[in-house]
Amino acid sequence: LAGGIGGVVAAFALNFVRISTVNWDTFSEIAFSFRLSASIAVSALLFSVIMGIVGGFFPAVRASRLRIVEALRG
């Protein structure tokens, strides 16, 4: 959850960044900007929580069922 919150805060900082490039053939400018919506932030937090559970909780439960020596070898 802490990593997800950090990622959302970092992505929110990109709201104020605008990237532009020039097409030298036509001398036209193309600008890109990043907009973070509430639904994207919530889905990113939900994804980070699910990945934290899958990546941390389930392996910890499996390791807790092993003997200490076997867990250290694996």
Stockholm file with secondary structure:
# STOCKHOLM 1.0

chainA/1-74         LAGGIGGVVAAFALNFVRISTVNWDTFSEIAFSFRLSASIAVSALLFSVIMGIVGGFFPAVRASRLRIVEALRG
#=GR chainA/1-74 SS CHHHHHHHHHHHHGGGCEEEEEETTTTEEEEEECCCCHHHHHHHHHHHHHHHIIIIIHHHHHHHTSCHHHHHHC
#=GC SS_cons        CHHHHHHHHHHHHGGGCEEEEEETTTTEEEEEECCCCHHHHHHHHHHHHHHHIIIIIHHHHHHHTSCHHHHHHC
//
